[in-house]
Structures are given as C-alpha cells and as structure tokens.
C-alpha cells in the first residue's frame, strides 16, 4: 500500500497513519466500516450520529463509499463439484 494519504471518495480519506490505513470519514478517526456495520446491525442514523458525533451527510458518505466499492467488485460463484 502506498504510504500517502488521500481522499478515495468525497468525504472519505485513507492514511496509513490513521486507523491502520482503513478508509475513515475525512477529518475523523471513524472507519467507514464501523458506520456501515452499525446501520447493518439495525441502528438508526440518529443513534449512529449521536454515538459517533457524525452528521447524516457523513453517514450517507460512508454508505456511498461502500456502494461504490460494491459496484466495482466482481464476484465469481463456484459450484461445488
């Protein structure tokens, strides 16, 4: 992995010195995966916003980044023999 920090999606930054290089909301140490995981677990925008001090816009940014990653992902299904 490159040792350079940078924005990988509007509002999402990667820096090898922050959270071991995981994508975080820009200006925070909050990993995108944490926000998406909390929502997937049934938490509301409001609960996540209060718990991590993030805005609805930042939560949508995390979801947008996750959606972009999934859109660029190719999944191959292998049938059992």
C-alpha positions as a Markdown table, in Angstrom:
| # | Residue | x | y | z |
|---|---|---|---|---|
| 1 | Unk | 0.0 | 0.0 | 0.0 |
| 2 | Unk | 1.2 | 3.5 | -0.8 |
| 3 | Unk | 2.4 | 5.5 | 2.2 |
| 4 | Unk | 0.5 | 8.5 | 1.0 |
| 5 | Unk | -2.7 | 9.8 | 2.5 |
| 6 | Unk | -5.5 | 10.9 | 0.3 |
| 7 | Unk | -9.2 | 11.2 | -0.4 |
| 8 | Unk | -10.5 | 8.0 | -2.0 |
| 9 | Unk | -14.1 | 9.2 | -2.2 |
| 10 | Unk | -15.6 | 12.6 | -1.4 |
| 11 | Unk | -15.5 | 12.8 | 2.4 |
| 12 | Unk | -13.5 | 9.5 | 2.8 |
| 13 | Unk | -9.8 | 9.5 | 3.4 |
| 14 | Unk | -7.1 | 6.8 | 3.7 |
| 15 | Unk | -3.9 | 7.5 | 5.6 |
| 16 | Unk | -1.6 | 4.6 | 6.7 |
| 17 | Unk | -1.0 | 6.5 | 9.9 |
| 18 | Unk | -4.7 | 6.7 | 10.9 |
| 19 | Unk | -6.6 | 3.5 | 11.8 |
| 20 | Unk | -4.0 | 1.3 | 10.1 |
| 21 | Unk | -4.9 | 2.8 | 6.7 |
| 22 | Unk | -8.6 | 1.9 | 6.8 |
| 23 | Unk | -10.9 | 4.3 | 5.0 |
| 24 | Unk | -12.2 | 6.9 | 7.5 |
| 25 | Unk | -14.6 | 9.8 | 7.3 |
| 26 | Unk | -12.4 | 12.8 | 6.4 |
| 27 | Unk | -11.3 | 14.7 | 9.5 |
| 28 | Unk | -12.1 | 11.9 | 11.9 |
| 29 | Unk | -10.7 | 8.6 | 13.0 |
| 30 | Unk | -14.1 | 6.9 | 12.4 |
| 31 | Unk | -13.8 | 4.0 | 9.9 |
| 32 | Unk | -16.4 | 3.7 | 7.2 |
| 33 | Unk | -16.9 | 0.0 | 8.0 |
| 34 | Unk | -17.9 | 1.0 | 11.6 |
| 35 | Unk | -20.7 | 3.3 | 10.4 |
| 36 | Unk | -21.9 | 0.8 | 7.8 |
| 37 | Unk | -21.8 | -2.0 | 10.2 |
| 38 | Unk | -23.8 | -0.2 | 12.8 |
| 39 | Unk | -26.5 | 0.6 | 10.3 |
| 40 | Unk | -26.5 | -3.0 | 9.0 |
| 41 | Unk | -26.9 | -4.1 | 12.6 |
| 42 | Unk | -30.2 | -2.1 | 12.9 |
| 43 | Unk | -29.0 | 1.2 | 14.4 |
| 44 | Unk | -30.7 | 4.3 | 13.1 |
| 45 | Unk | -29.0 | 7.4 | 11.6 |
| 46 | Unk | -29.9 | 9.3 | 14.7 |
| 47 | Unk | -28.3 | 6.7 | 17.1 |
| 48 | Unk | -25.1 | 6.4 | 15.0 |
| 49 | Unk | -24.9 | 10.2 | 14.7 |
| 50 | Unk | -25.1 | 10.7 | 18.4 |
| 51 | Unk | -22.8 | 7.8 | 19.3 |
| 52 | Unk | -20.0 | 8.8 | 16.9 |
| 53 | Unk | -20.7 | 12.5 | 16.6 |
| 54 | Unk | -21.2 | 12.4 | 12.8 |
| 55 | Unk | -23.8 | 14.1 | 10.6 |
| 56 | Unk | -26.4 | 12.4 | 8.4 |
| 57 | Unk | -24.3 | 13.7 | 5.5 |
| 58 | Unk | -21.3 | 11.8 | 6.8 |
| 59 | Unk | -23.3 | 8.7 | 7.3 |
| 60 | Unk | -24.6 | 8.9 | 3.7 |
| 61 | Unk | -21.0 | 9.4 | 2.6 |
| 62 | Unk | -20.0 | 6.2 | 4.3 |
| 63 | Unk | -22.9 | 4.4 | 2.5 |
| 64 | Unk | -22.0 | 6.0 | -0.8 |
| 65 | Unk | -18.4 | 4.8 | -0.5 |
| 66 | Unk | -19.5 | 1.3 | 0.4 |
| 67 | Unk | -21.8 | 1.3 | -2.6 |
| 68 | Unk | -19.0 | 2.4 | -4.9 |
| 69 | Unk | -16.8 | -0.4 | -3.7 |
| 70 | Unk | -19.6 | -3.0 | -4.2 |
| 71 | Unk | -20.3 | -1.6 | -7.7 |
| 72 | Unk | -16.7 | -2.1 | -8.7 |
| 73 | Unk | -16.5 | -5.6 | -7.2 |
| 74 | Unk | -16.7 | -8.8 | -9.3 |
| 75 | Unk | -18.0 | -11.9 | -7.5 |
| 76 | Unk | -17.5 | -15.3 | -9.0 |
| 77 | Unk | -19.7 | -18.1 | -7.8 |
| 78 | Unk | -18.1 | -21.5 | -7.8 |
| 79 | Unk | -20.4 | -24.5 | -7.9 |
| 80 | Unk | -19.4 | -27.4 | -5.6 |
| 81 | Unk | -18.2 | -30.5 | -7.5 |
